[in-house]
């Protein structure tokens, strides 16, 4: 079916305009953290927003008020969960993954790479994107909680304090490296 009737198209345009405006207002009221890409939990919420918006647009059995209530519920839940995560490290550990050290001092950490399912080619690509042509120039590559790869260049002066909390990096390692 290519075309059914004009009233359905008018409904999509009018409801879509109000749903979009309502979603933008709710997201602005909730702050930047609601749509951040900090971890997999945030990604799920973002995808759910899109799913709810599309349901409001094309499903005539879902009213605008119901759809906006669903979006408001997700915003409230996201706020509550991030509020708890900031205040409780135990809760934060349940919902978030830790960053993982994948390359150290130019050497691949194979077990960590297997655990997070990253290949050597992907790490090399991240290193190249940071303008580095030699792995020996790299002190560390870390898979962050949002699955991005951070590359830390070796410079001989770094304290590596930013690596605290990274799986595979110990504070004792920091002391050894800075002596």
Secondary structure as UniProt FT lines:
FT   HELIX           6..30
FT   HELIX           32..35
FT   HELIX           40..58
FT   TURN            60..61
FT   HELIX           64..87
FT   HELIX           89..95
FT   STRAND          100..104
FT   TURN            105..106
FT   STRAND          107..108
FT   HELIX           110..116
FT   HELIX           120..129
FT   TURN            130..131
FT   HELIX           135..137
FT   STRAND          138..143
FT   TURN            145..146
FT   STRAND          149..153
FT   HELIX           161..163
FT   TURN            164..165
FT   HELIX           171..178
//
